Amino acid sequence: MAQYDVVIIGGGPGGYNGAIRAGQLGLKTAIVEGRGKLGGTCLNVGCMPSKALLHASEMFEAASGGEFAKLGIEVKPKLNLPQMMAQKAESVEALTKGVEFLMKKNKVDYIKGWGRIDGPFSQGIGKVVVKAEDGSETVLETRNIVIATGSEPTPLPGVTIDNKRIVDSTGALSLPEAPKSLIVVGAGVIGLELGSVWKRLGAEVTVVEFLDRILPGTDTEVANAFQKILTKQGFKFKLASKVTGATATDKQVQLTLEPVAGGDAETLQADYVLVAIGRRPYTQGLGLETVGIVPDKRGVIANDHYKTGVDGIWVIGDVTSGPMLAHKAEDEAVACMELIAGKAGHVNYDIIPGVIYTKPEVATVGKTEDDLKAAGVAYKVGKFPFLANSRAKINHETDGFVKVLADAKTDRILGAHAVGPNVGDMIAEICVAMEFGGASEDVARTCHPHPTRAEAFRQAAMGVEGWTMQA
């Protein structure tokens, strides 16, 4: 008999949510994590610590940049970076302990160490070898193995990350000082969020991007509007530019770049360089070769509903195809465990929202206008600016707009995209409407409290049929 019904390799959002659901379903479960703490990249060196710094830096900027003074609050703030880092660490520590408690609550065995698959299944039972920090090894026998090992920063050819002067996203969360200048390589979510943190704390930020636009994959109109907002905040952008090298000293970095289309090279100098060109699946040392699984650049591919090509081995989260988002991994984890338990498990990949937690925020779900045009789909657009939203105006948060896209014939909502205050929270109502096959009229005729920023989403939905009203 196997010791476990399920062994999960990886303790990030996919892994620990899967373990919780497996425990709830009565499956004997173990979760293996080599970091020494549960929560994965997201909780330890990603989503959560970055949000702690985003919030703290927003407060500092509001106090020091004139926003408080405009409201009649006069203060002279002083940056205490060690304390800002300490409160971030305290919050992360509390969250990791909370996840560990949930393992105990749901009768999941938490095993610290690096897990690897050890050969093919025999009579329906597979083996996972766990190597502890002291070098000792433990063998776990299980009926199902779930790979949830996540992702890691993608390296940039020709640039060595030392996490001193040239840093990745992890290093950028723990700089020893507030830099006077920062170059961000990559105009994606991670680069713009972390760039925002250090911009608010006093850095001159220059963003270098290989493509001719920021936020690839995001609705073009939203991305263009967001770039204008960031430029107004003081960001500098060098688009369609290729980094060709970087040289670091004890005090600064010299970065060389050239136009993608060809042309003269250029040299930039900064206190620090953040390389944030994306993430790649983490598959090293998993023993995949012992069961005949060959990962590609998108990691371990699932053939059907999280199943790999090997019976009994499943895969979820960043280490497989689809958007690298914690909430996508969480949904996959729940669905995967339900399928293992013999129930119906499903994820609607057309309704996976994405949020950029800058100020203002960017939120998106469903198809973009670019997608719909490329597919030849007839659609209608409803838009509403935050400049016309009462709550946003009274709070001096008028940058941005909401856009709702609906099928021209059926009115079914196909997507929604927004840049503005707190849109990351508000996009959820569109997700719910889309999950139930809702039409723009359903949102438009749903009473929203006044005055709230959420009315902008209702007004945009009204705009699909042309009856937007000024809030």
N, C-alpha and C positions, 0 to 999 in steps of 0.2 A: 504494500500500500504506500502511496505517496504521502510525504509529510504535509504537503500543501495542495490546495486546489489551484492557487494562483501565486506565483512569485513575480513581483514587479521590480524591474531593474531601473532605478531612477526615482528620486524623491521630489521632483518638481510638481507644478500644478497638475499635470496629467497623472503622474505617479501617485501622489498622495490623495487626490480626489478619487482616483480609481480604487485605491486601497480602502478608503472610507466606504465607497459604494459596495465593494466586494464584501466587506465586513457586514454591512447592513443586509446583504443578500444571503448571509450565512455561509459564505465561502471562507475556508481556512486560508489566510492570506499572510504573506510576508512581503515587506518592502525593503529593498536593498539600496543604500545610498552611500557613496564614497566621500562626499564633502564633509561629513561629520555633523551636518545639520540638514534637516528637511527643508523643503521649500524651493530647491533648485535655483537657477539663475534669477527667476522672477523675484522671489522673496529675498534672496541674499544679496545679489549684486545687479539687480535689474529693475523691474517694475516698482517695487516697494521703496527701496532706498532713493531711487530717482524721484519718486513722488514726494518723499520727505524733503528733499532738497529743493524741488520745484516750489513746494508750498512755502518753505522758509525763505527762499530767495524772493518770492512774490511779496511776502510781508516786508522784507527789508527794502525792496524797491519802492513799495507803496509809501513807506515811511521816509525814505531818503530822496525819492524822485519827485516829490511835489504832490503826490496823490492825496496823502493825508492832509497836507496843508490846505489843499483845495476844499477839503471837507471841514476845515476849521480845527484840525488837530495838529498842533505844532510840536514837533519832536526833533531831536538831533540824534539819530541812531548811530551806533558804532558796531561794526561787524565783529562778532566773536566767532570766527570760523571753527575753532576747536569745539565750542559748545554746539554749533550747528551740526557738526559731524557726530558729536556725542548723542544728541537727541535722535539723529537718524539711526545710529547703531542700537540705541535702546529700543526703538520701535521695532526694528528688524528682529532683535533678540526676543522680544515679547511675542511676535508673530510666529517665529520658529518653534518656540516652546508651546504655543497654542496648537500648532500642527502636530507636534509630538504627542500632546495630550489626546488629540483626536484619534491617533493610532491606538492608544491604550483603550479609549472609550469604545472603539469598534473592534477590539480584540485582534488587532493587526500586529504581527511581530515586526518590529523595526530593527533591522540588522545593519550595523555600520560596516562599510567596506566596499570594495570595488567588485561588482558582479560580472561574471562572464559565463556564457553558455558552454557547457561541456559535452559536446557530441550529440548525435541524433537521439531522438526519443526511442525508448525501448518499451514495448508493451504499453504504450500510452503514457509513459512517464519520462520526463526530461530532467536534466541536472543543471543547476546553477552553482558555480563555485564562487564563494565570496572570500576575497583576500582582505584581511583586516590591516590596520595601520602597522601592527607589530609583525606582519608577514605571515601570520597563521592563516590557514584556510579552512573554511567550512563548506560542506556539500549539502545543498538543499535539493530534495526531490519534489517534483511538482507535476501536476497534470497540464498546467498552462503557464507559459512564460510571456510576460508583457514587457516589451521594450519601450521605455519612456525616458530615454537618456538625454533628450533635449538638443540644444545647439550651443555653439560657441562663436565668438567673433570671427568674421572672415578676415584673413590676413591680406595685406596689400603688397603685391610684389614690389621688391626694391626698397621697402620701408620696414625697418626692424622696430618692433614694439618692445620697449624696455620698461614701460609703465613707470618711468621717471619723468622724462621730458616728452617722449612719444608714447601716448597712452591709448588703450582701448576703452571700451565703455566701463569696464570694471575700474580701471585706473582713474578715469575721469570723475568717479564718484568719491574719490578720496584724495584729491590734490592737497598738498601740504600748505598751500597758500592760494589766495585769490589772484589769479594771473592778471597782468595788465593787458596781455594779448593772447588770443587763442585762435588757432586755425582748426577748423573742423573739416575733415575730409569725408564727404558723403552728406547729401542733403535729404536724408531719410528721416524717419521718426526719431531714432536714437540720437543722431547728430543734432537735430534741431531742438530736442528736449534738453539735452545736456549743454548745448550751446547757450540755450536760454538761461539756464541756472547761472553760468559764469558771466554771461552778459549782465544780468541783474546785479551781480556782485562786483561789477566794475571792469570786466574785460572788454577789450575791443575784439569782436568776433568776426572772422572771415570764413565763409563756407565755400569750399571747393567741391564742385560736382562734375562728374564725367559727362552726364547727360545735359541737355540744353534746358532743363526745367528741374524744379525741386519736387519732392514727393512723387516719384514714379508710381503709376498705378492709381493714384488719387485723381478724382475728377479734375480736369484741367482748369476749369473756371475757378474752382475752390483753391487749387494750388497757386494759381496766378494771384488771386486776391490775397492769399496768405503771405506770399512772398512780398507783396507791396506793404503789408502790415509789418512784417519783420524788418523790412528796409527802413520804414518809418521809425522803428524802435532802435535802429542803429546797426543792424546786421549788414555786412557786405557780402556780396555773392560773386563768385567767379564760376560761371556755368560753362559747360562744354570744354572743361579743362581737365587735363590728364596729369596726375602726379608722377614725376619721373625719378624722384629721389628725395631723401631726407638725411640731414646730418645734425646730430645733437651734440651739444656741449653741456657743461654743468649748469649753464644759465639760460640757454635758448636753443631753438631749433631753426635750421635753415631748410626750407622746403622749395624744391624746384618743380615747376610745372610748365606745360606747354598746351596750346590749343589742340583740341581733338582733331580739328580739321587741318592742322598743320600751321606752322608759324613760329615766331620767335619764342624762345624759352623765357621764363620769368622766375625770379627768386623772391620768396616771401620769408620773413622772419617773425617769430613769435616766441613767447615764453614757453608755450606748450602746443603740441599738435595732438588732436584727438582723431584717431582713425575709426570711422563708423560707416563702413561701406556695406554692412549687412551681416548676416549670421549664416552659419552652415551647420548641417546636422552633425551631431557627435556620435560617432560609431566606433571609435578606436577601442581595441581591447575587449570587445564584446564576445569574441569567439564565434562570430557569425560564420566564419569559414568552416567551422566544425559541423555545421548543419546545412551547408550549401547555400547560404544566403549571401548574395553579392550586392552590397549597397552601391547606389550611384550618387551623383552630386546632390540629389534631393533626399538622400538617406536610404532607409529601409522602406521599400514600397509595399503597401498593402494591396493584395490582389482583390480582396472583397471584404468589406465591412471589418477593417482592421486586421484581417487575417493575412499573414505572409504566405509565401509559397510552401511553408513547412507547417504541417498540422501541429497544433498546440502552441505555436509561436505567433504572438500578436504584436502590433505596433501602433503607438499613438503619439500625438504631439509634434514638437518641432523636428523630431528625428525622422519624420515621414513627410509626405507631400501636403500641400495646403499652406495657408498663412501661418506664420510663426507667431501665434498669439496665445497667451495663457488661457483665455476663456475658450478658445477653440480646443486646446488640449484637455481642458476640464470636461467639455461636452463629449469629446471622443472617449475619455476615460469612463464616464458613466455609461455611455452606449456600449462600449466594449465589455464591461463587466456584466451588463445585463444580458448580452449575447452569450457570454461564457456561462451564465446561470440559466440559460435556456429561455430567456425572455426576449422581447422585441427591443432592440436598441437602434436609435437612428439620430443622425445629425443633419440638419438642413444647412448645407454649405452656402446656400444663396443668402443666408441671413446671419452672417458672421460680422458683427460691427467692428470698426477700427477707430481708435481715438489717439490723437496726439495731444499730450497734456501740457501744452504751452499756454501762454496767455496772449490772445484768446486761444481756446481749444479748437481743434479740427475733429469732426466726427463724420463717419461715413458708413453706410450699409447698402448692400445690394448693388445694382448696376450703375455705372457712371454714364454720363451722356456719351462719352467716347465709346463705351461698350455698346450702347444701343445704336449709335450711328454705324459702327462697324458691322453690327449684326443686321442692319436694315430694319430695325423695329420702329414702328410708328409710336411716338410717345408725346405726351404733353408735359409742360414744365410749370410749376408754381414756385415763385420766389418771394421772399420777404426779408427786408433789411432790418438789422437790429437798431438802426438809426430811428426807425419808426416804432420800435417797441417801447412802451412806457417804462417798464422796469429797467431795461437796459439804459434808457436815456437818463433816468433819474439817478442811476448808479454810475454814470459816465463810462459806460461799457458799450459803445455803439459801433465798434468795428465788426464787420462781418455780415453774414446773411444765412438764410436757410433755403435750401432748394429741394423740392419734392418732385420726383419723376413718376409718371403714371402712364399705363397703357392707353393709347389714344382711343381704343374701342371699348375696352372693358373697365377702364379707370382703376384697375388693380395697381397698387403701388409696386414699382419696380426698383426703386432706390431712393435714398435721401442723403444729402450731403450738406454739411454746415461748417462754417467757421464763425466762432463767436463765444460769448461767455457761457461756460458750463454746458456746452452742447454735448460733451461726452456723457453726461448724465441723462440729458433729454432725448438722445437718439433712441433710447430704449423703447419709447412709446411707438416709434415707427417699426422697430423690430417686432414688437408684439402684434401690431396691425398686419405686418407682412406675414408673420407666422400663421395668422388666421385667414390669409388671403384677402386682407382688407383693401378697400378702395380709398382713394384720396378723399372722397366724400365722407367716408366713415370718420376719418380724423377731423375733417372740416366741420362736421356737425356734432362733434363731441365737445361738450362744454369744458372749457379750461378756466382755472381760477385767474382772476385779474387783481392786481397787476403781477404777472410773472413773465419770465423770459420764455417759458414753454409756449406761450401764446404765439411766438414767432413760428413754431412748427405748425400750429393750427392755421395761422394766416397763410403760410406757404401752401398748405394743402388746399385752402380756399382758392388760392391763386391758380391752381390747376384748371379750374372751371371759370376763372376770371371774376370772382367776387370777393377778392381780398379787401379788408377794411383796415384803416389805420388804427393801431392799438392805442 
